Amino acid sequence: MRSAGFAWAGIAHAYRTQANFRIEVWAGVLATTLALLLHAPLSPILLSCALVLGLELVNTALEAVVDLASPGLHPLAKVAKDTAAGAVLLASLGALLVGLAVLGPPLLRWLLP
């Protein structure tokens, strides 16, 4: 149970300190709400949200460790941070495509009866 408390502390820290994490959380809430309202499949939406948010947490953790290990500018620190950010970007683009594929058709049917 203590480890779950530590995990929630990490999530809360990311929510408090990382603007992108907050944006991604609320984008996930919006996508999930739309899926529920449109009776669209929830699984792809929830899995995409979990992937994006999980990678954002890993990115935040990696940035903290890199900053601790290399407070100054270092080319390898930049590579580590940029690569982790790239993983979040790819997951976000994938989540967007999943959202369009899952939510697009029922949304169009609702908008254009």
SEVEXVEX-805399 format. One record per residue (C-alpha): z, x, y; residue in three letters. Coordinates in steps of 0.2 Angstrom, whole numbers, padded with zeros to 4 digits, always signed. Layout:
<nodes>
ZXYALA/...
</nodes>
This chain:
<nodes>
+0000+0000+0000MET/+0003+0014+0012ARG/-0015+0020+0010SER/-0021+0003+0015ALA/-0010+0004+0031GLY/-0018+0021+0035PHE/-0035+0014+0032ALA/-0031-0001+0044TRP/-0024+0011+0057ALA/-0041+0021+0056GLY/-0051+0005+0058ILE/-0040-0001+0073ALA/-0042+0016+0081HIS/-0061+0016+0079ALA/-0061-0002+0087TYR/-0050+0003+0101ARG/-0059+0020+0105THR/-0077+0018+0100GLN/-0088+0006+0110ALA/-0102+0007+0097ASN/-0090+0002+0083PHE/-0085-0014+0094ARG/-0103-0018+0097ILE/-0107-0017+0078GLU/-0092-0027+0074VAL/-0097-0041+0085TRP/-0115-0040+0080ALA/-0109-0042+0062GLY/-0099-0057+0067VAL/-0114-0065+0075LEU/-0125-0061+0060ALA/-0112-0068+0048THR/-0110-0084+0059THR/-0128-0087+0060LEU/-0130-0085+0041ALA/-0116-0098+0039LEU/-0124-0110+0051LEU/-0141-0108+0044LEU/-0135-0109+0026HIS/-0144-0092+0023ALA/-0138-0079+0010PRO/-0122-0070+0015LEU/-0122-0056+0003SER/-0136-0045+0011PRO/-0128-0048+0029ILE/-0111-0043+0023LEU/-0117-0028+0013LEU/-0127-0022+0028SER/-0112-0024+0040CYS/-0101-0015+0028ALA/-0113-0001+0027LEU/-0115+0001+0046VAL/-0097-0001+0050LEU/-0092+0011+0035GLY/-0104+0024+0041LEU/-0098+0022+0059GLU/-0080+0026+0053LEU/-0086+0041+0044VAL/-0096+0047+0059ASN/-0080+0045+0070THR/-0070+0054+0058ALA/-0083+0068+0056LEU/-0083+0070+0075GLU/-0064+0071+0076ALA/-0064+0085+0063VAL/-0079+0094+0071VAL/-0070+0093+0088ASP/-0054+0100+0080LEU/-0063+0114+0071ALA/-0075+0119+0085SER/-0068+0114+0102PRO/-0082+0123+0111GLY/-0101+0120+0110LEU/-0108+0127+0093HIS/-0125+0124+0086PRO/-0118+0119+0069LEU/-0106+0107+0077ALA/-0121+0098+0085LYS/-0130+0097+0069VAL/-0115+0089+0060ALA/-0113+0077+0074LYS/-0131+0073+0076ASP/-0134+0071+0057THR/-0119+0059+0056ALA/-0125+0049+0070ALA/-0143+0048+0062GLY/-0135+0041+0047ALA/-0127+0027+0057VAL/-0144+0024+0066LEU/-0154+0023+0050LEU/-0141+0010+0043ALA/-0142+0000+0059SER/-0161-0001+0058LEU/-0160-0006+0040GLY/-0147-0019+0044ALA/-0158-0026+0058LEU/-0172-0027+0046LEU/-0161-0036+0033VAL/-0155-0048+0047GLY/-0173-0052+0052LEU/-0178-0055+0034ALA/-0163-0066+0029VAL/-0160-0075+0046LEU/-0178-0075+0053GLY/-0186-0089+0042PRO/-0171-0102+0043PRO/-0169-0098+0061LEU/-0188-0102+0064LEU/-0187-0118+0054ARG/-0172-0123+0065TRP/-0180-0119+0081LEU/-0197-0125+0076LEU/-0194-0141+0065PRO/
</nodes>
